């Protein structure tokens, strides 16, 4: 049975839509479970549907949605959970706010070129944005501000999801967040 205990921490995976955030998180989750940690995964689509169905994709709505996720994450981390957050979170300002609010925070940048993300396009969003059907699409009409000093950069074009997850685990060990 996973234990809640100190310290809890958040792994905040940010990147363009289609950059591989959720794919890597799904590889990371069982690795953390093997360490007997209480884990919560906040996937962008799921958490938006459950927590912010009333919001759109303007900068203001994205910031409000991110603040809601930050609040939930902070509560779980406070009680010793390992929380994996997979959100585009395109603005540096809100990621800085998350770091300050949550405390035990590991920023992971899922790096992939816009061309690769467009090729992957698992939900057809880029196609719809490029045709003008979707407005405010991150990477097309709306900017994505790359992290300046993330703890981990995963290159999802060059690494397998397992290699990326292992890189995150290595950083968590280095930072002292994982039990022996």
N, C-alpha and C positions, 0 to 999 in steps of 0.2 A: 504494500500500500504506500503510495507516494506520501512524503511528509512535507508539511508546511514548516518552514523554519527560516532562520536568518542566514545569510542575506537573500532576499528576493532580488530579482533583477529583470530588466527589460532588454530585449533584443529588438531594436527598431530597424526593420529592413525597409529601405526606401529605394525607389528607382522608377524609371518610366513604366507605363503600362506594358506588359509583355516582357519585362526584363528578367523574369524568373524568380521573383520574390516568394511567391507561394510554393513553387516547385522546390526551392531550397528549404523553405520552412518545413515542408513535409518530410524532407530527408533529415532535418535537424531534430524534429520532435522525438523520434524513437531513440536517437543518441542521448538526448537529455533524459528521457524516461529511464534509460539504463542506469542513470545516476540517482534514481529514486527521488526525483524532484516532482513537485506539484507543478504542472505545466498548463498554461492556457495559450491557445493560438487565436489571435485576432486577425483573420483574413479580411482584406479590404472589402470584398464584395459582401461577405456574410455580415460583417460588423456594420456596414453602411445600411444594409437591409433591416437589421434588427435595431440599430441605435439611432439612425438618422434618415428614416424613410421620407421625412418631411423636407429634406434639404436637396438643393440642386448642386451645381458644380462651379458656381461663381467663386471668386477668391474668398469672399466673406463666408459662404456656405462651407467651403472646404476647410477654412480655419475653424469654424464652429464645430464641424464634424471631428476634426483632429483634436480639438480641446475636449470633446466628450470622450474620445478614445484615451487621451492622456489621463483624464480623471479616473476612468475605470482601471487603466494600467497601474496608476499610482496606488490605488487601493489594494490591488492584488499583490504588487511588489511589497507594499508595507507589511503584508501578512505572509511574506516569504515565498510567494509563487515566482516561477520563472515564466515570464510572459513574452511570447513572440508576437510582434506586431508587424504585419505586412501591409503597409500603406504607401501609396505613391508619395504622400506628404511632400508636395513639390516645392514648398517654400522653406528656405533656411530658417527664417524667423520662427516658424511654428516648431521646427525640429529643435531649435535652441531652447524654446519654451519647454518642450517635452523633456529635454535633458535636465533643465533646472528643476522642474516639478517632480520628476520621477526619482532622480538621484542616481540609483544604480542603473546606468543607462549605457548600452553598447549600440552605437550607430553602425549599421552595416549598409554599405552602398552596393546595390545590385547593378553593376555597370554593364550596359549593353548599348550599342549604337541605335539610333532611331531607325536606321535601315533594317537592322536585325529585328527590332521590336515590330516593325511594320510587316516583315516577312512572317514572323511568328503569329501575330495578330489573332490570338486564340478566341477572342470574342467578336471579331470583325469590327472593332471600334475604330481602328485607324482608317479602314476602308470607308466607313460611314463619315468620319471626320474629314477625310480628304475630299469626299463628295459634297461636303457642306451640310450633311444631314445632322451631324453632331457639332455643337458649338462648345467652346471652352475645353477642348481636348488637350490634356497635358502632352507637350512635345510637338503639337501641331499649332493650335491657336493660342494656347496658354503655355507659359514657360515652365521648365523644370530647372530648378536651381540645384546643381550638383553639390553634394556635401563638400565642405572645405577640409575637414579633418576627421573623417570617420575612423572609428577604431579598426574597422575591417572593410576592405574593398574586395568584392567577389566579382570576377570577370566571367559572367555567365555565357560569354561567347567562346571562351577558351577553356573553362573548367566544367567538369561534370557537376551536377547538383550535389553529388556525394562529396566531391573535392571541396566545393564551396562550403558545405555544412561542416566538414572537418576543419577547415580554416577558421570558421566561427568558433567551433569547440576549442581549438588551440588557443584562441584569444581569450575565451572565457576561463580556461585553465590559468593562463598567464595573469589574468586580472584577479584570480582567487575566488571566482564565483562558483566553481564546481567543487563538490565534495570529493574527497579522495576515493 
